Amino acid sequence: MSITHLEQMLEAVKSKPRKRLAAAFANDAHTIEAVNDAVQRGIVEATLVGDERTIREKCQELGIDPARFVIVHEPVDSTAAARAVALVRSGECQILMKGLVSTDKYMRAILNKETGLLAPGAILSHVSVVEHARYPKLIVCGDVAVLPYPDLKEKIAITTYCIAVAQALGIAKPKVAVIAASEQVLPKVQATVDAAILAKMAERGQIKGAFVDGPMALDVAIDPEAAATKGVGGEVAGDADCLVFPNIDAGNVFYKTSSKLCGCEMAAMVAGAQAPCILSSRGDSVLTKLYSITLAALI
């Protein structure tokens, strides 16, 4: 049975072996509160890497017992990120989470060729799961945060990561819409050409485990009436589980419109590394961070 609401992940993850999370520079209340919630719910165990005094002060302010965590004292943000990555690289922890450290320092620690979490030739990509009140199921999408203008090889990676996340949510054969501004294949619009190639690759078994179709405008991907009006048929049109965006501009606008104007709840992680990496914004809510932890544990 597929998961159609983010809340359902909290129960589904309990059937999985419990993993240990390393939070990089966990000096902020939102991170500590979300991690504590995940620990209390039995989703993960946790190691907080950061300034120990600050972490303990935040715990006291929140009424949280710091003994629930292993605390590793690293008062400098970039060093804390590197230490958290090292804990995952060694296998001591199985999930990495961004705390108060900036995204560039966090990503630099992950991408470090000698001490990071990326295998040679691997591609990192951001995968989001969005719960829209007006859509009957969760939307898995990428990339909204890591790959600015992905080439075809990177779009293949984005597609396969979205499929894997959708399958972890219980969708046996996800329906993937490759998004562009038009359903027509237009030689001068590279997004439509790449979308057509991805669809053909899936048709011939080069991309496995999903129905993949495109190019598709967003309305055709998620609205059966729009698909019918435009005469677009197939397994995916009007019923997409996954959206693969042509670039970070389109993906990021969709993500932030969903969050800020539609009030959607989210879960997000970075795929392609040695372990799931949670890349939540420093401004994300405690609930978004909890859902992101749960998604990473579920994967």
Backbone bond lengths (Angstrom), bond angles and torsions (degrees), N, CA, C in turn:
res aa  C-N    CA-C-N  psi(-1)  N-CA   C-N-CA  omega(-1)  CA-C   N-CA-C  phi
1 M - - - 1.468 - - 1.527 109.53 -
2 S 1.333 116.66 129.68 1.459 119.52 -175.49 1.527 111.63 -79.62
3 I 1.325 114.86 153.28 1.456 122.29 177.29 1.522 108.07 -85.49
4 T 1.318 117.40 123.36 1.464 120.90 -177.78 1.523 113.14 -111.59
5 H 1.333 117.14 -7.02 1.468 122.09 177.10 1.522 108.19 -136.10
6 L 1.319 116.70 142.57 1.454 120.66 -178.07 1.528 111.97 -58.64
7 E 1.297 116.71 -34.91 1.464 121.41 179.87 1.529 111.72 -57.10
8 Q 1.337 116.76 -31.80 1.459 120.90 -178.18 1.532 112.33 -67.72
9 M 1.335 116.72 -22.11 1.466 119.27 177.79 1.520 111.45 -63.52
10 L 1.330 116.24 -31.67 1.462 120.67 -176.55 1.525 111.33 -61.94
11 E 1.313 116.37 -33.22 1.461 120.95 177.86 1.523 110.79 -84.01
12 A 1.339 116.36 -41.04 1.464 120.67 -176.35 1.531 112.11 -62.24
13 V 1.337 117.03 -34.98 1.459 120.14 -174.86 1.532 112.16 -70.49
14 K 1.328 116.60 -18.10 1.466 119.68 -178.02 1.526 112.55 -66.43
15 S 1.334 116.78 -18.62 1.465 119.95 177.97 1.526 112.06 -83.01
16 K 1.331 116.86 -4.71 1.465 121.70 -179.35 1.532 110.46 -96.32
17 P 1.338 117.39 152.70 1.468 118.93 174.23 1.530 110.09 -59.67
18 R 1.315 116.83 139.74 1.460 119.81 -177.61 1.527 110.50 -73.73
19 K 1.323 115.93 134.27 1.464 122.33 -178.73 1.526 109.77 -109.02
20 R 1.335 114.78 163.84 1.467 119.91 177.06 1.527 109.53 -105.74
21 L 1.302 115.09 132.85 1.458 122.99 -178.98 1.519 110.17 -102.88
22 A 1.339 115.92 140.25 1.462 121.51 172.76 1.523 108.03 -111.43
23 A 1.329 117.52 117.41 1.461 122.04 179.80 1.523 109.17 -97.05
24 A 1.331 115.93 122.45 1.460 121.88 -175.52 1.525 111.18 -85.84
25 F 1.308 116.07 116.39 1.467 124.36 -179.18 1.525 109.86 58.30
26 A 1.312 114.79 60.58 1.479 122.35 -175.36 1.526 110.65 -82.65
27 N 1.330 116.11 58.39 1.462 121.22 -175.46 1.526 113.42 -94.73
28 D 1.327 117.96 -0.84 1.463 120.33 -174.51 1.526 111.75 -109.19
29 A 1.318 115.10 153.41 1.463 121.35 -175.97 1.525 112.07 -63.97
30 H 1.355 117.78 -39.42 1.463 120.58 -177.99 1.522 111.54 -60.64
31 T 1.335 116.52 -45.61 1.463 120.07 -179.64 1.523 110.53 -64.38
32 I 1.321 116.76 -48.10 1.464 120.64 -178.35 1.526 110.49 -61.71
33 E 1.326 116.88 -42.67 1.461 120.72 -178.72 1.525 111.37 -64.39
34 A 1.347 116.67 -43.65 1.467 120.69 179.98 1.524 111.29 -65.91
35 V 1.335 116.20 -44.08 1.466 120.12 179.90 1.522 110.13 -64.90
36 N 1.311 116.63 -41.80 1.466 120.32 178.15 1.526 111.00 -60.08
37 D 1.326 116.70 -42.78 1.457 120.99 178.60 1.523 110.31 -60.57
38 A 1.351 115.57 -43.81 1.465 120.03 179.60 1.527 111.63 -64.41
39 V 1.312 116.56 -37.94 1.473 120.78 177.92 1.526 110.19 -66.58
40 Q 1.328 116.77 -46.03 1.467 120.59 -179.47 1.530 112.13 -62.30
41 R 1.335 116.40 -33.68 1.465 120.66 -179.68 1.534 112.33 -80.75
42 G 1.326 116.78 -3.51 1.462 120.30 179.29 1.515 113.77 78.28
43 I 1.342 117.11 20.84 1.466 120.89 -177.99 1.522 110.92 -81.89
44 V 1.337 116.75 -43.31 1.468 121.88 -179.24 1.526 109.23 -143.16
45 E 1.320 114.37 167.26 1.458 122.28 159.76 1.523 105.64 -104.80
46 A 1.329 118.62 162.78 1.462 117.73 -169.44 1.518 113.74 -141.98
47 T 1.330 113.43 143.39 1.456 123.13 170.19 1.527 107.04 -119.80
48 L 1.329 116.46 123.79 1.463 121.68 178.87 1.521 108.68 -101.97
49 V 1.320 116.16 120.93 1.463 121.29 179.20 1.530 107.54 -107.12
50 G 1.319 116.96 123.07 1.458 120.88 -178.88 1.512 110.32 168.39
51 D 1.319 116.46 -162.19 1.458 120.77 178.57 1.529 109.35 -75.42
52 E 1.309 116.54 114.30 1.473 120.02 -172.03 1.525 112.11 -60.71
53 R 1.315 116.60 -40.93 1.469 119.21 -179.01 1.533 110.55 -62.46
54 T 1.335 116.47 -44.78 1.468 120.52 179.65 1.520 110.92 -63.55
55 I 1.329 116.46 -43.36 1.464 120.59 179.57 1.521 110.94 -60.26
56 R 1.324 116.23 -45.13 1.467 119.68 -179.84 1.539 111.51 -66.09
57 E 1.330 116.86 -37.67 1.467 120.39 177.63 1.521 110.57 -64.07
58 K 1.345 116.38 -43.40 1.468 120.12 178.80 1.528 110.41 -63.89
59 C 1.313 116.70 -40.98 1.470 120.48 177.68 1.527 110.67 -59.67
60 Q 1.337 116.34 -42.70 1.457 120.49 179.90 1.531 110.59 -63.64
61 E 1.352 116.70 -42.52 1.466 120.92 178.89 1.528 111.55 -61.44
62 L 1.343 115.54 -35.38 1.464 120.79 -176.70 1.529 112.97 -89.23
63 G 1.316 116.59 -6.05 1.464 119.75 -177.13 1.516 112.50 71.78
64 I 1.325 116.36 33.07 1.467 122.21 -177.67 1.530 108.94 -108.40
65 D 1.315 115.61 136.82 1.467 120.76 178.07 1.530 108.96 -78.37
66 P 1.337 119.33 113.85 1.469 120.74 -179.01 1.525 113.35 -65.06
67 A 1.333 116.93 -14.60 1.465 120.32 178.88 1.523 111.90 -67.70
68 R 1.348 117.68 -12.90 1.471 120.64 176.62 1.519 112.21 -69.47
69 F 1.336 116.73 -16.35 1.457 121.32 -175.84 1.525 111.11 -118.89
70 V 1.308 115.30 156.71 1.463 120.75 161.61 1.526 105.61 -87.55
71 I 1.313 117.94 126.77 1.464 121.60 -179.39 1.521 109.04 -109.83
72 V 1.328 116.15 124.24 1.468 122.48 178.15 1.524 107.26 -109.58
73 H 1.319 116.76 119.03 1.469 121.05 -174.74 1.533 111.03 -79.55
74 E 1.329 116.25 111.23 1.471 123.43 172.61 1.526 106.53 -143.78
75 P 1.346 118.27 98.40 1.459 120.78 -170.91 1.529 115.56 -76.78
76 V 1.323 118.37 -11.86 1.471 121.59 -179.54 1.525 108.82 -99.26
77 D 1.322 116.91 131.10 1.470 120.82 -171.90 1.530 113.95 -59.39
78 S 1.330 117.90 -46.97 1.466 120.29 -178.28 1.525 111.26 -66.53
79 T 1.329 116.77 -37.33 1.469 121.14 177.88 1.524 110.52 -68.21
80 A 1.331 116.11 -37.68 1.465 120.51 177.71 1.526 110.59 -63.88
81 A 1.339 116.87 -40.50 1.466 120.32 178.04 1.524 110.49 -62.98
82 A 1.330 116.78 -43.90 1.466 121.08 179.44 1.527 110.76 -64.15
83 R 1.327 117.34 -38.67 1.469 121.12 -179.61 1.536 110.37 -67.93
84 A 1.332 116.76 -40.33 1.464 120.07 178.30 1.522 110.75 -64.72
85 V 1.333 116.72 -41.38 1.467 121.23 176.55 1.525 110.03 -60.92
86 A 1.329 117.17 -41.42 1.465 120.97 -179.83 1.525 111.19 -62.38
87 L 1.324 117.52 -36.33 1.464 120.92 178.55 1.530 110.86 -65.01
88 V 1.337 116.22 -36.86 1.466 120.27 177.53 1.524 110.37 -74.04
89 R 1.297 116.03 -42.77 1.473 120.72 -179.31 1.534 111.38 -59.52
90 S 1.327 116.22 -36.23 1.464 121.00 -178.87 1.525 112.64 -77.03
91 G 1.348 116.15 -15.09 1.456 120.31 -177.59 1.518 113.82 93.21
92 E 1.341 116.47 -4.81 1.459 119.72 179.25 1.531 110.59 -64.78
93 C 1.325 116.01 -34.68 1.465 122.29 174.23 1.523 108.74 -121.99
94 Q 1.323 117.29 155.40 1.462 121.58 -175.02 1.528 113.67 -118.81
95 I 1.330 116.79 -5.60 1.462 122.20 178.11 1.516 107.96 -136.57
96 L 1.338 116.54 138.52 1.464 121.70 176.35 1.523 108.49 -110.19
97 M 1.331 116.45 140.77 1.461 120.55 179.45 1.519 110.48 -134.72
98 K 1.302 115.80 138.05 1.462 122.17 176.93 1.523 110.14 -81.46
99 G 1.325 116.22 129.16 1.450 121.56 174.12 1.516 110.00 -100.92
100 L 1.331 116.49 -125.15 1.465 121.43 -175.76 1.534 112.52 -82.49
101 V 1.307 118.20 -4.70 1.464 121.74 179.43 1.530 109.81 -68.27
102 S 1.325 117.01 146.29 1.463 120.85 179.86 1.529 110.39 -68.60
103 T 1.324 115.53 156.45 1.463 120.58 -176.26 1.521 111.88 -60.53
104 D 1.338 117.65 -40.78 1.468 119.55 -176.87 1.527 111.38 -64.21
105 K 1.329 117.88 -39.97 1.465 120.55 179.02 1.530 110.81 -70.71
106 Y 1.311 116.05 -38.17 1.471 121.29 177.83 1.525 110.22 -62.44
107 M 1.327 116.34 -48.39 1.463 120.67 -178.98 1.529 111.19 -67.26
108 R 1.320 116.38 -35.71 1.467 119.45 178.89 1.530 110.43 -62.04
109 A 1.314 117.05 -38.08 1.468 120.31 178.35 1.527 110.77 -66.64
110 I 1.320 117.43 -39.77 1.463 121.23 178.80 1.519 111.10 -67.24
111 L 1.340 116.86 -39.62 1.469 122.00 -172.77 1.524 113.72 -86.94
112 N 1.320 118.47 -6.50 1.465 120.84 -179.25 1.533 109.95 -53.58
113 K 1.337 116.49 124.60 1.465 120.71 -173.07 1.521 113.09 -65.16
114 E 1.319 117.02 -28.87 1.466 120.38 -176.98 1.524 112.97 -94.57
115 T 1.336 117.54 -35.90 1.463 120.33 -172.05 1.529 113.89 -122.32
116 G 1.346 116.91 3.72 1.457 120.47 -175.16 1.517 114.08 -86.73
117 L 1.336 115.01 -162.09 1.464 121.34 -172.74 1.526 112.97 -116.33
118 L 1.331 117.14 11.98 1.461 119.35 -174.98 1.527 110.87 -106.41
119 A 1.332 115.99 123.24 1.457 120.81 175.82 1.524 109.89 -72.20
120 P 1.343 119.11 153.15 1.461 120.96 178.35 1.525 111.58 -55.97
121 G 1.326 115.80 129.87 1.456 120.64 178.25 1.513 114.97 84.84
122 A 1.333 117.41 -7.15 1.468 120.14 -179.60 1.527 110.43 -74.17
123 I 1.312 115.40 154.94 1.469 121.80 -179.30 1.524 108.58 -120.07
124 L 1.329 115.58 125.18 1.458 120.38 175.08 1.524 109.66 -85.79
125 S 1.318 116.64 141.96 1.460 120.89 176.74 1.520 110.03 -149.76
126 H 1.314 115.15 146.83 1.462 122.05 -179.95 1.526 109.38 -91.26
127 V 1.326 116.48 127.77 1.468 121.71 178.46 1.526 108.27 -118.47
128 S 1.323 115.84 128.81 1.461 121.35 179.82 1.522 110.07 -116.02
129 V 1.316 115.74 150.12 1.466 121.85 172.04 1.524 106.30 -122.24
130 V 1.328 116.13 122.24 1.458 122.02 -173.12 1.525 109.63 -118.03
131 E 1.333 115.98 133.74 1.460 121.06 176.37 1.529 109.49 -106.88
132 H 1.322 116.18 107.33 1.461 122.50 178.85 1.527 109.41 -99.54
133 A 1.313 116.63 132.40 1.465 120.98 -178.89 1.529 111.95 -62.21
134 R 1.337 117.55 -29.04 1.466 121.07 -175.52 1.531 112.87 -96.74
135 Y 1.313 117.32 7.01 1.467 120.70 177.76 1.520 107.55 -119.52
136 P 1.338 118.14 137.14 1.476 120.06 -169.77 1.524 115.32 -75.28
137 K 1.320 117.36 -4.07 1.462 119.37 -178.85 1.517 109.52 -149.75
138 L 1.318 115.72 172.35 1.458 120.64 178.77 1.522 110.61 -70.72
139 I 1.329 115.93 149.70 1.461 121.84 175.67 1.519 108.18 -111.55
140 V 1.323 116.06 121.03 1.468 122.42 175.18 1.516 107.20 -97.10
141 C 1.331 117.62 128.91 1.471 118.03 -175.76 1.520 112.30 -145.82
142 G 1.327 114.75 159.60 1.461 121.83 177.69 1.523 109.89 -166.98
143 D 1.266 121.36 159.41 1.456 124.72 -6.38 1.533 106.92 -105.94
144 V 1.323 116.88 135.28 1.461 119.74 -177.39 1.524 112.87 -112.12
145 A 1.338 118.18 0.07 1.465 118.07 -170.54 1.526 116.55 -147.64
146 V 1.311 119.57 -18.75 1.473 119.71 -171.25 1.529 112.99 -114.31
147 L 1.332 117.92 -52.19 1.471 121.63 -176.06 1.527 109.48 -94.90
148 P 1.325 118.82 110.74 1.472 120.45 -173.52 1.533 113.31 -66.59
149 Y 1.322 116.71 -57.56 1.464 121.16 -177.49 1.525 108.22 -133.05
150 P 1.327 117.23 78.17 1.468 120.88 -171.45 1.527 112.88 -64.63
151 D 1.331 114.51 140.33 1.462 120.08 172.38 1.521 108.37 -84.36
152 L 1.333 116.74 -176.87 1.461 119.80 -175.40 1.519 112.06 -61.25
153 K 1.339 117.47 -41.98 1.464 120.31 179.35 1.523 110.58 -59.96
154 E 1.326 117.02 -42.17 1.465 120.86 179.97 1.529 111.09 -70.09
155 K 1.323 117.40 -34.55 1.470 119.82 177.18 1.530 111.22 -67.45
156 I 1.312 116.81 -32.80 1.471 119.67 174.19 1.529 109.28 -62.53
157 A 1.338 116.51 -43.35 1.466 120.39 178.49 1.528 111.00 -63.78
158 I 1.326 117.50 -45.37 1.463 121.28 178.31 1.526 109.76 -56.49
159 T 1.331 115.81 -45.89 1.468 120.88 -178.74 1.517 111.29 -61.58
160 T 1.323 117.33 -46.40 1.469 120.17 -177.77 1.530 111.51 -67.25
161 Y 1.331 117.88 -35.13 1.467 120.10 177.40 1.527 110.81 -67.61
162 C 1.333 116.69 -41.59 1.471 119.79 177.61 1.529 110.52 -61.94
163 I 1.324 116.49 -41.11 1.467 120.60 178.59 1.527 110.23 -61.32
164 A 1.332 116.61 -45.01 1.471 120.61 -178.45 1.523 111.24 -62.18
165 V 1.326 117.17 -41.07 1.460 120.33 179.39 1.531 110.11 -66.99
166 A 1.330 116.87 -43.28 1.467 120.46 178.62 1.527 110.83 -61.07
167 Q 1.318 116.60 -40.61 1.468 119.76 178.14 1.528 111.13 -65.39
168 A 1.333 117.14 -36.77 1.468 120.23 176.65 1.522 111.49 -65.00
169 L 1.328 116.49 -23.75 1.460 121.39 176.45 1.526 111.88 -85.81
170 G 1.328 116.06 5.11 1.456 120.42 173.91 1.514 115.54 95.37
171 I 1.338 117.81 9.55 1.460 120.99 178.93 1.527 107.66 -91.71
172 A 1.308 117.07 109.29 1.464 121.22 -171.53 1.528 111.81 -62.48
173 K 1.332 117.54 -44.81 1.465 121.62 179.29 1.526 108.57 -134.87
174 P 1.335 116.32 88.30 1.462 120.63 -174.98 1.528 112.88 -62.16
175 K 1.329 114.82 153.33 1.460 122.34 176.59 1.524 108.09 -103.12
176 V 1.329 115.84 115.13 1.464 121.90 -172.93 1.522 109.93 -109.10
177 A 1.324 116.87 122.23 1.463 122.22 174.78 1.525 108.72 -101.81
178 V 1.322 116.91 125.13 1.466 121.72 175.97 1.523 106.87 -92.97
179 I 1.327 115.87 113.33 1.457 122.39 -166.43 1.534 112.09 -85.13
180 A 1.319 114.42 138.73 1.460 123.05 171.34 1.528 106.99 -149.65
181 A 1.322 116.86 -177.51 1.464 119.97 -178.97 1.523 112.60 -83.25
182 S 1.316 117.07 -8.99 1.461 120.71 -176.21 1.518 110.25 -147.73
183 E 1.331 116.01 154.78 1.469 120.49 174.68 1.526 111.20 -84.29
184 Q 1.311 116.67 -11.10 1.458 120.21 179.82 1.525 110.12 -84.21
185 V 1.335 115.69 145.66 1.465 120.44 173.98 1.521 106.80 -84.49
186 L 1.335 115.41 111.03 1.463 121.91 -175.87 1.522 108.52 -112.87
187 P 1.315 119.22 113.31 1.466 121.53 -175.18 1.527 114.58 -53.67
188 K 1.330 117.82 -29.49 1.461 120.06 -178.47 1.537 112.37 -86.36
189 V 1.327 116.32 -6.38 1.476 120.07 177.93 1.525 107.82 -111.22
190 Q 1.322 116.14 99.26 1.467 121.28 -171.34 1.521 112.52 -58.70
191 A 1.333 117.73 -33.55 1.466 120.34 -179.56 1.519 111.23 -59.38
192 T 1.326 117.68 -37.25 1.466 120.14 -179.62 1.527 110.74 -72.62
193 V 1.316 116.42 -35.83 1.467 120.42 178.86 1.527 110.46 -66.91
194 D 1.333 116.68 -47.29 1.468 120.66 178.69 1.528 110.90 -60.76
195 A 1.335 115.99 -39.86 1.467 119.90 -179.59 1.521 111.10 -62.59
196 A 1.317 116.43 -42.43 1.462 120.52 179.30 1.527 111.11 -64.33
197 I 1.314 116.43 -38.17 1.471 120.51 178.88 1.539 109.91 -65.77
198 L 1.316 117.22 -44.63 1.466 120.54 179.24 1.528 110.98 -61.08
199 A 1.333 116.39 -41.60 1.464 119.95 178.85 1.526 111.23 -62.65
200 K 1.321 116.70 -43.08 1.468 120.75 179.58 1.528 110.66 -67.62
201 M 1.317 117.42 -38.38 1.465 120.40 177.77 1.523 110.74 -60.16
202 A 1.341 116.57 -42.97 1.458 119.94 178.51 1.523 110.65 -65.70
203 E 1.323 116.61 -40.13 1.462 120.86 179.86 1.521 111.23 -60.08
204 R 1.317 116.12 -33.87 1.467 120.95 -178.11 1.521 113.06 -97.14
205 G 1.319 117.70 9.39 1.457 120.54 173.87 1.506 115.81 84.18
206 Q 1.334 118.49 8.95 1.465 120.36 177.84 1.528 111.59 -79.47
207 I 1.308 116.48 -24.94 1.459 122.74 168.51 1.518 105.45 -116.74
208 K 1.317 117.06 120.44 1.469 121.10 -168.94 1.527 112.38 -106.91
209 G 1.331 114.18 158.14 1.453 120.54 169.03 1.505 116.80 84.98
210 A 1.350 117.70 10.67 1.458 119.00 -176.77 1.527 110.91 -157.42
211 F 1.328 115.01 158.73 1.456 121.59 164.79 1.531 106.32 -87.15
212 V 1.311 117.36 125.58 1.466 121.26 179.73 1.517 107.87 -124.58
213 D 1.339 116.60 128.02 1.461 120.02 -179.82 1.522 109.63 -141.39
214 G 1.314 115.06 149.01 1.449 121.61 178.19 1.518 110.13 168.82
215 P 1.310 115.63 168.53 1.458 127.22 4.88 1.522 112.27 -73.24
216 M 1.343 114.96 151.05 1.457 122.01 176.60 1.515 109.70 -141.34
217 A 1.324 116.05 134.24 1.459 119.37 168.03 1.527 107.93 -71.63
218 L 1.319 116.62 158.54 1.463 120.72 -174.62 1.527 112.14 -59.05
219 D 1.352 117.02 -40.10 1.466 118.31 -177.92 1.517 111.66 -63.27
220 V 1.312 117.41 -39.50 1.465 121.27 179.19 1.527 111.02 -67.04
221 A 1.324 117.01 -33.95 1.469 121.24 -177.75 1.526 112.28 -67.99
222 I 1.343 117.23 -34.46 1.466 119.16 -170.08 1.527 114.52 -119.61
223 D 1.327 118.26 -5.68 1.460 121.09 -175.83 1.528 110.48 -122.41
224 P 1.334 118.39 107.51 1.474 120.69 -178.49 1.534 112.87 -57.27
225 E 1.321 116.88 -35.10 1.470 119.84 -179.93 1.521 111.03 -66.62
226 A 1.330 116.79 -43.24 1.464 120.39 177.88 1.524 110.74 -63.76
227 A 1.337 116.89 -41.10 1.462 120.44 178.65 1.524 111.10 -62.15
228 A 1.347 116.07 -43.12 1.462 119.88 179.90 1.523 110.97 -66.05
229 T 1.332 116.60 -42.76 1.457 121.36 -179.67 1.522 111.35 -60.83
230 K 1.338 116.15 -39.70 1.466 120.50 -179.12 1.520 112.73 -86.65
231 G 1.335 116.77 -1.58 1.461 120.49 177.15 1.507 114.90 71.42
232 V 1.348 116.18 29.45 1.468 120.56 179.36 1.525 108.17 -100.64
233 G 1.317 117.03 117.78 1.456 121.73 179.94 1.511 111.90 -107.02
234 G 1.321 116.12 -162.07 1.455 121.22 179.28 1.515 112.26 103.06
235 E 1.329 115.77 177.00 1.460 122.31 -175.74 1.525 113.04 -70.63
236 V 1.331 117.17 -29.25 1.460 120.82 -169.43 1.522 112.97 -91.73
237 A 1.317 118.01 -41.18 1.465 122.57 -171.37 1.524 111.99 -53.12
238 G 1.322 115.81 126.36 1.453 121.92 178.04 1.510 115.31 78.57
239 D 1.332 118.67 -0.18 1.470 121.34 -173.82 1.525 112.07 -146.93
240 A 1.325 117.51 32.97 1.465 121.24 -174.68 1.523 111.92 -67.42
241 D 1.332 115.43 139.52 1.464 122.31 169.40 1.524 110.85 -92.37
242 C 1.335 115.49 -31.58 1.463 121.45 -174.74 1.523 110.18 -129.20
243 L 1.325 116.02 143.89 1.450 122.68 175.27 1.524 108.40 -121.57
244 V 1.330 116.63 123.13 1.468 121.57 174.70 1.523 106.92 -104.81
245 F 1.331 115.97 115.31 1.465 120.36 -175.21 1.525 111.24 -86.66
246 P 1.338 116.85 152.37 1.467 119.76 -177.43 1.519 113.39 -72.18
247 N 1.346 117.23 -26.05 1.463 120.70 -178.74 1.525 109.28 -162.19
248 I 1.326 115.15 174.16 1.465 120.36 -175.60 1.526 111.63 -68.86
249 D 1.349 116.57 -27.50 1.462 119.58 179.81 1.529 110.15 -62.11
250 A 1.330 115.75 -51.98 1.466 120.15 179.75 1.519 111.05 -63.20
251 G 1.330 117.35 -45.85 1.453 121.23 -177.29 1.517 112.91 -65.04
252 N 1.332 116.60 -43.41 1.454 120.31 -177.32 1.528 111.75 -68.66
253 V 1.332 116.82 -37.59 1.471 120.00 177.07 1.533 109.90 -64.67
254 F 1.338 117.27 -42.59 1.465 120.20 177.54 1.522 110.59 -60.53
255 Y 1.327 116.58 -46.80 1.466 122.23 -177.26 1.528 111.01 -60.82
256 K 1.337 115.99 -48.20 1.466 119.20 -174.95 1.524 112.30 -77.56
257 T 1.315 117.64 -29.81 1.457 120.16 172.89 1.525 109.85 -64.95
258 S 1.330 115.53 -42.74 1.465 120.31 178.12 1.523 110.99 -60.61
259 S 1.325 116.09 -41.30 1.461 121.23 -176.92 1.529 112.34 -76.04
260 K 1.317 116.23 -52.40 1.465 120.02 -169.07 1.525 114.03 -85.89
261 L 1.330 118.28 -34.90 1.462 120.23 -179.04 1.524 112.67 -97.01
262 C 1.329 116.24 -31.00 1.466 119.71 -177.13 1.524 112.85 -100.37
263 G 1.336 117.13 -11.22 1.460 120.44 178.68 1.516 113.89 67.87
264 C 1.333 116.27 28.51 1.467 120.08 -177.31 1.520 111.29 -73.98
265 E 1.321 115.49 148.41 1.458 120.52 169.25 1.517 108.69 -89.37
266 M 1.317 115.54 151.51 1.465 122.29 -173.53 1.532 110.94 -133.43
267 A 1.322 113.37 161.94 1.456 122.11 162.47 1.521 105.30 -139.72
268 A 1.322 117.48 145.25 1.465 118.91 -176.53 1.521 110.82 -152.65
269 M 1.327 114.82 151.45 1.464 120.78 177.02 1.524 109.49 -157.15
270 V 1.322 115.30 163.92 1.455 121.27 174.56 1.524 107.91 -101.78
271 A 1.333 115.68 126.58 1.460 122.19 179.68 1.528 110.00 -105.42
272 G 1.321 115.55 160.43 1.462 120.92 176.45 1.506 114.56 105.98
273 A 1.338 117.07 -10.80 1.463 121.02 178.43 1.524 109.76 -92.52
274 Q 1.324 115.74 -177.59 1.475 121.57 179.53 1.521 111.46 -60.79
275 A 1.325 116.11 -27.61 1.463 121.90 -179.04 1.518 108.53 -147.78
276 P 1.329 118.37 160.95 1.462 120.03 176.05 1.528 110.80 -60.42
277 C 1.336 115.69 136.74 1.463 121.62 -179.43 1.526 108.69 -122.03
278 I 1.322 116.33 121.20 1.458 120.94 -178.17 1.521 108.69 -87.55
279 L 1.335 115.45 121.25 1.461 121.74 -177.27 1.521 108.69 -119.01
280 S 1.323 116.27 64.90 1.461 119.87 177.29 1.516 109.24 -83.77
281 S 1.320 115.95 152.67 1.455 121.28 177.05 1.523 109.37 -70.35
282 R 1.333 115.36 150.93 1.463 119.00 176.25 1.529 111.23 -62.21
283 G 1.338 116.50 -21.14 1.457 120.72 179.75 1.516 114.23 -94.67
284 D 1.336 117.78 -0.13 1.468 120.37 -179.25 1.528 110.65 -65.55
285 S 1.328 115.02 152.58 1.457 120.23 179.81 1.527 111.06 -70.91
286 V 1.331 115.12 163.48 1.463 120.88 175.96 1.521 109.93 -60.46
287 L 1.333 117.31 -39.51 1.461 120.67 -178.63 1.529 111.46 -65.99
288 T 1.330 117.16 -41.63 1.466 120.09 177.02 1.525 110.47 -60.20
289 K 1.316 116.36 -42.05 1.465 119.73 179.37 1.532 110.95 -67.06
290 L 1.323 116.92 -38.10 1.470 119.75 176.80 1.525 110.42 -63.08
291 Y 1.320 117.18 -45.65 1.463 120.33 178.93 1.530 111.22 -62.95
292 S 1.328 116.78 -36.35 1.463 120.03 179.48 1.530 111.03 -67.60
293 I 1.328 116.65 -40.13 1.468 120.53 174.88 1.531 109.82 -60.38
294 T 1.315 115.59 -44.45 1.461 120.68 -178.51 1.518 111.67 -64.03
295 L 1.343 116.37 -41.48 1.462 120.54 177.54 1.521 110.81 -60.46
296 A 1.330 116.51 -46.09 1.464 120.48 179.81 1.531 111.28 -61.97
297 A 1.332 116.65 -40.02 1.469 120.56 178.41 1.523 111.12 -68.29
298 L 1.321 117.07 -33.79 1.463 121.81 179.96 1.525 111.00 -69.84
299 I 1.343 115.69 -38.79 1.465 120.74 178.54 1.519 110.39 -66.80
